[in-house]
Amino acid sequence: MSAVLDVRDLAVAYETRRGRVVAVDGIDIRIEPGEAVALVGETGSGKTTAALASIGLLPRGAVRLRGSVRLGAQDITGWSPRRLERILGRDVGLVPQDPAASLDPLKTVGWQIGEVLRIHGERDRGRIAREVQGLLERVGLADTARIAHSYPHELSGGQRQRVLIAGAIALRPGLIVADESTSALDVTVQRTVLDLLDDLRRADRSGLLFVTHDLAVAAERADRIIVLEGGIVQDAGDVRAVLGGAGGHRAAPYTQRLIANAPALQPARFREAPPTSGEPPAIEVAGLAKVFTGHRGRPDVPALEGVSFAVPRGTTHAIVGESGSGKSTVARIALGFETASAGSVRVAGTDVSGPDGSGLRGADLRRFRRRVQLVYQSPYASLNPSLSILDTVAEPLRRFGGLSRRQARREAGELLERVALAATLHDRRPRELSGGQRQRVAIARALAPRPEVLVLDEPVSALDVTVQAQILTLLDDLQREFGLTYLFISHDLAVVRQISDTVTVLAHGRVEETGTTRDVFERPQSAYTVALLDAIPVPSLPPAPVPAIIGDHA
Amino acid sequence: MTALAPAPLRGDLTDVVGGPAGRDSSPAPAPEPAARRRRRSRVSPTLLLSSAVLLLVVAWAVAPALFAPSSAYAQVAGALQSPSLAHPFGTDSVGRDQLARVIFGARESLLGAAIAVSVGLVVGVLLGAVAASVGGVADAIVMRVVDVLLAIPGLLLALTVVVLLGTGTANAALAVGVGSIAGFARLTRSEVVQVRRTEYVEAAYGSGGTFLSVLFGHILPNSLRPVLALLALQFGGAILALSTLGFLGYGVTPPDPEWGMIIAQGRNLLGAAWWVTAFPGFVLLIVVLATNRLSQAIGARR
């Protein structure tokens, strides 16, 4: 049987004001029926452009420079968008990254799945309805009649992603393209969605091209892998060969760096248990509860209940949980941005509930904030776009330290140097920096008042793996240098395993488990923790040179 | 009022599964050093032309004598002469040079408009910023007052103020300015409310900021661009509103030149001497269009 996709020497460039920028420079992709190929790369590597161009779709402003594309038996090289409409959905299905943005909020999801059938000629309403129900069932959704009549906002992220998959497979296309389809999902949900894509591919013997930044996911799910950097193929071949060195394959230096920086691909290596000193802990949380009062007749929402943990000075404590687990609420209470409903929280020797129990105010609050600083998840949203980075870092020095403008700027310069940002960058605005550089600025700003405790709210989850590794190393160095205590909020267990001493697992506002990282990871006590740990992609890399999907060829 | 980006309404499964949806992908923004030099986009010709028009008119207002062929009051020729090389805009009913009247009139119009928008800007931004950042009852009271102001037709409001204060340039300008307060207050409030919720504002409090330092250091600088766009738009509107007041006889006292009044004087002669009304009207039109174009350019540079 012939390949479902055969792309040869494809090159794509973007027309910009400053001339042509080559985004993809000569990529070959060949996918056999039932095979999964991963396209891996970091931000700006051209992986999405390559994936879309290989099914004929060129993003706005993009032009194909050379190369040919065969989809199944058809050569679709250079087809117009109109002509492509006939095969899109029928011969190839696309599962996009963001289910929230890809579904029409004004139409039921059943209608939207049916749309694919209508476009490709189905007129019979009854048949469409039955077909939609069958598709929803196939993607593992229960209560399909209700789901079909739901609007996107009534479904969870995982359900929405399943709906999109249902739309993509409606006409049993020979090829499914998944563009970072699971990156926005919680780990446990991500696992089930990936399982679903695997099952569908095997059942229909369709090819799967998936685009991901996550090397571990690629290693676990793909038969073959293509590593892109700057639009150029750095490595391509069997997953075991490229990532595991099977068959004497020597990975390209870039691939090696990616592997070294992917926490999930590294052997578990725990920090040594912190020495127990006589000092009182830097953070002490006991019986913490938080209820968000409902407004205008809506019911109260309990966010946290009976949360307790303690963090010794100079160590890192991770709070792990999926979205909605309450992990960010713990962080915000510890920072004094939110008040607790019950229980006690002492951070850096201060009771954050304040003298009268209603939270810190005025001068007390400012004294407290000087000792406890926060690094936000998104370095894009947490920096004032109209301030230069030097002024951003100088601000806390002036406000807290009472330094003059000149002194503050000089010290800010030193701090920026400490986080490896050169003096030539001082006058830049945040938008003129990369994500990693911005996060360094945010870290420098947080360090400026010489805090005792740093709360890190998913500080690396918006960053590429190589940048992520650099930031984690920086945080590690800074901790030792300044004796900082970290409260590290994260959903990424592989990262947590690497950097934290102790960990608390949170689910639905309750503590599932708390203890040293080694204990929790090696001897998990609760079923939920086990499920979370299972969701870390485990690449079945060498030694296992078993031919990939032989069983399915029968 | 604000351009809150709505969730994409088109983008149903068809786009996703099929059609070549306009996906912008990764390589678009180059956040690295290249972006340093603020990219010089080609300036559009209409923007260039608008700026030139406004510069010229401001120059007229600052130093009319440099541009005008004669004084605005002197009788230089016979009455109602049609446009000629000596008098490009023709002459009016008492033989004054129309071009000179228009050039000298720029001062009244621009000065008045500047006063008007300053009043609107200062009072409006202050009200909007306070309402948004204090919130609660103060917000409710301020915004209800603004609602009431918005409900009164602008011209009616202006006429009322002029009748109360008496005619004259300053009073007319004040009257027009009062009418624009509501718009500025509304826009500022909505912008501030939006910026106030951002993480960098919270981070500023975390960096030891006080209410006022955060308001002036972080919130207002990031909220004012649309307000500046409105400012340019209102400037054109104020010129127009002042001319309306002048036309109705509530502006300057004759024989001082003012565009609205000049137009009014030609109104009865339209059949015989079209140029008396047409040329000042045309200049007014061009200037207002130019301010609108400028406003659009400011607003677009987000």
Chai-1 contact restraints between the chains, C-beta under 6 A:
chainA,res_idxA,chainB,res_idxB,connection_type,confidence,min_distance_angstrom,max_distance_angstrom,comment,restraint_id
A,A23,B,P27,contact,1.0,0.0,6.0,A-B,restraint_1
A,T43,B,S26,contact,1.0,0.0,6.0,A-B,restraint_2
A,G44,B,S26,contact,1.0,0.0,6.0,A-B,restraint_3
A,G44,B,P27,contact,1.0,0.0,6.0,A-B,restraint_4
A,T48,B,S25,contact,1.0,0.0,6.0,A-B,restraint_5
A,T48,B,S26,contact,1.0,0.0,6.0,A-B,restraint_6
A,T49,B,S25,contact,1.0,0.0,6.0,A-B,restraint_7
A,L57,B,P20,contact,1.0,0.0,6.0,A-B,restraint_8
A,P59,B,R23,contact,1.0,0.0,6.0,A-B,restraint_9
A,P59,B,S25,contact,1.0,0.0,6.0,A-B,restraint_10
A,R60,B,G22,contact,1.0,0.0,6.0,A-B,restraint_11
A,P81,B,P20,contact,1.0,0.0,6.0,A-B,restraint_12
A,E85,B,G18,contact,1.0,0.0,6.0,A-B,restraint_13
A,L88,B,G18,contact,1.0,0.0,6.0,A-B,restraint_14
A,G89,B,V17,contact,1.0,0.0,6.0,A-B,restraint_15
A,G89,B,G18,contact,1.0,0.0,6.0,A-B,restraint_16
A,G93,B,V17,contact,1.0,0.0,6.0,A-B,restraint_17
A,L94,B,V17,contact,1.0,0.0,6.0,A-B,restraint_18
A,P96,B,V16,contact,1.0,0.0,6.0,A-B,restraint_19
A,A101,B,P8,contact,1.0,0.0,6.0,A-B,restraint_20
A,S102,B,G11,contact,1.0,0.0,6.0,A-B,restraint_21
A,S102,B,V16,contact,1.0,0.0,6.0,A-B,restraint_22
A,D104,B,D12,contact,1.0,0.0,6.0,A-B,restraint_23
A,P105,B,A7,contact,1.0,0.0,6.0,A-B,restraint_24
A,Q112,B,D12,contact,1.0,0.0,6.0,A-B,restraint_25
A,Q112,B,L13,contact,1.0,0.0,6.0,A-B,restraint_26
A,E115,B,L13,contact,1.0,0.0,6.0,A-B,restraint_27
A,E115,B,T14,contact,1.0,0.0,6.0,A-B,restraint_28
A,V116,B,L13,contact,1.0,0.0,6.0,A-B,restraint_29
A,V116,B,V17,contact,1.0,0.0,6.0,A-B,restraint_30
A,G167,B,L13,contact,1.0,0.0,6.0,A-B,restraint_31
A,G167,B,V17,contact,1.0,0.0,6.0,A-B,restraint_32
A,A168,B,V17,contact,1.0,0.0,6.0,A-B,restraint_33
A,R366,B,G208,contact,1.0,0.0,6.0,A-B,restraint_34
A,R369,B,G206,contact,1.0,0.0,6.0,A-B,restraint_35
A,L374,B,G206,contact,1.0,0.0,6.0,A-B,restraint_36
A,Y376,B,E199,contact,1.0,0.0,6.0,A-B,restraint_37
A,A381,B,E199,contact,1.0,0.0,6.0,A-B,restraint_38
A,S382,B,E199,contact,1.0,0.0,6.0,A-B,restraint_39
A,S382,B,Y200,contact,1.0,0.0,6.0,A-B,restraint_40
A,S382,B,A203,contact,1.0,0.0,6.0,A-B,restraint_41
A,L383,B,Y200,contact,1.0,0.0,6.0,A-B,restraint_42
A,N384,B,Y200,contact,1.0,0.0,6.0,A-B,restraint_43
A,N384,B,H218,contact,1.0,0.0,6.0,A-B,restraint_44
A,S386,B,P221,contact,1.0,0.0,6.0,A-B,restraint_45
A,S386,B,N222,contact,1.0,0.0,6.0,A-B,restraint_46
A,E395,B,S207,contact,1.0,0.0,6.0,A-B,restraint_47
A,P396,B,S207,contact,1.0,0.0,6.0,A-B,restraint_48
A,P396,B,G208,contact,1.0,0.0,6.0,A-B,restraint_49
A,R399,B,S207,contact,1.0,0.0,6.0,A-B,restraint_50
A,R399,B,G208,contact,1.0,0.0,6.0,A-B,restraint_51
A,F400,B,G208,contact,1.0,0.0,6.0,A-B,restraint_52
A,E432,B,A35,contact,1.0,0.0,6.0,A-B,restraint_53
A,E432,B,R36,contact,1.0,0.0,6.0,A-B,restraint_54
A,S434,B,P31,contact,1.0,0.0,6.0,A-B,restraint_55
A,S434,B,E32,contact,1.0,0.0,6.0,A-B,restraint_56
